[in-house]
Amino acid sequence: MERLGTVDVLDVDGREPSWHDVLFAGIALFAEAAVCDTGAVIVRARGWAREGNCPSCGRPSSRVHDRYRRQLQDVPLAARPVRIVLEVRRFVCVNTECGQRTFAEQIRGFTSPFARCTTGWGHAERDRTGTGRPCRSAHGHGAGHHGGAGRGC
């Protein structure tokens, strides 16, 4: 248990909250490591779902073709920018009748195709700016290239 002034910081089950509890509650994501300094919070994470669904045919697949790292900007934490370095799997669509051979893992409620920011950051920016396009992408739409330099939104 950590004490902040005279307030005890505990999760509802009596344990100290983890990075996952603070940043990713309710999201199928595992925070492997986090570094917090005066400039930013950087979190290395990966999805924990066993399979992904093909965006074209909807069929689930657990056959992994490849992995890559994707950098996403997330909602600030204590006025510090949060950058997520996400390990993403590329799955093979097992439906022989589907035209899509491979597809990138998407984490429901957290990522979207080509996004350079998380869904939460996108909603926050949309609320803040009043625009319909919260993020930019390498393709000029949506929000980011999977191998990008993490230039943010």
N, C-alpha and C positions, 0 to 999 in steps of 0.2 A: 504494500500500500504506500502511495506517495502522498505527502502532505504539502498542500499549497496554502501557505498561511495557516489558517485554522480549519481548512476544509479538506476532508479526506476525499481522494479521487479513487473511486472503485466502480467497477462495472456492476450490473445488477446481480450477478452471481457471486459477488464478493471478491473478485480478482481484479488486478490492475488491468486497465484497458491496454490493448496492444495497438500497433500501427494499423492492423487490419480493422480492429473495432472502430478506430477513429475515422479512417479514410474510406474503408470499403465494406461497411456493414451491409449485408443483404446482397452482395455482388459475388459472383462465382470467380473470385480472384484470390490468389495467395500472395501476400507480400513477403518476399524472400529476404529483403534487406532495406533499410532506410537510413539515410544520412541527413541530418539537419544541421545547417550552419547558419551564419548570420545572413547569407545571401539567398538560400533556397532550401527546400526539402526535396530530396531526390529519392524515389522509391523504385526498387527493382522488383518486378512482379511477374506473375504468369497466371493464366487461367487454370482452373482445376477441373473443369468439366471433362468427362471421358471422351466425348465426341462433339462434333460440330455438325450443323445442318447445312446442306448445300443450298445456297441462295437461289439457285435456278429450279431445282426439282423438290427441295425440302427434305430429301432423304438424309438420315443421319449417317455419319461415317466416323470411325475411330482410326482409320488408316492414315498415318501421318506421312506426308511427302517431304516436308522440310520445316525448318524453324528459322525465324529471323527476329531482330529486335526492332521495336517501334517506339518512338518517343512521343509522349502525349503531355500536353499542358492540362493541369487540373485546377480546380478551385483553390485559391490561396488558403493557407493555413496560418493563422496568427500573423497576418500581413506578409507572409513569405510566399513567393511563388512555389508551386508544387509541380515537379516534373516526374512523370511516370516512365520508366524504361521497362517496356512490356515485352516479354518473350511471347511471340505469336507463332502458332502452328499453322502450317498449310496442310489441309486435308485433301485426300484424293476422293472424288465423288465415286462411289461404288456402283452407281446406277449406270449401266452400259448404254442406256438410251438417252442419257442426259448429255447435252452439249458442253457442259462445264466439266473440265478434267480435274482441276484443283480449285480450292477456295481457301481464303484466309479465315481463321478463327475470329469470331466476333463475340464479345462478352456483353450479354444482354444488360441494358441499363448503364453501360460504361463506354463501349466503343461503337463506332459506325464506320462503314467502309470509307477509306481514304482520309479519315479524320486526323488532324494534328492536335486535337484537344478531346478531352473526355466529354461524354454526354452532359455531365453536370456542369462543366465549364461552359459548354455551348448554351445551356439553358440560362446560366447566370449572365453571360454576355448578351444574350437575346433580351433578357429582362432589363439589363442595364442600358442597352443601346436602343431598344425598341425596334430592332431590325429583324428580318426573317432569316438572315444568314449569319449565324454566330461565328463561323470559322471559315478559313480559307484553305484551299488544298493546292497541291502541286499541279492539279488539272484545272484549277480555276472554279471548282465547285465543291460542295461538301466540306471537306476539311483537311486532308493530308496524305502524303505518299508514305507507304509503309517503310521505306528505307530512308526517309528524309532525315534531315539534320536536326529536326526538332525545333524549328524556328518558331513554334507556338502558333497561336491563332491570329 
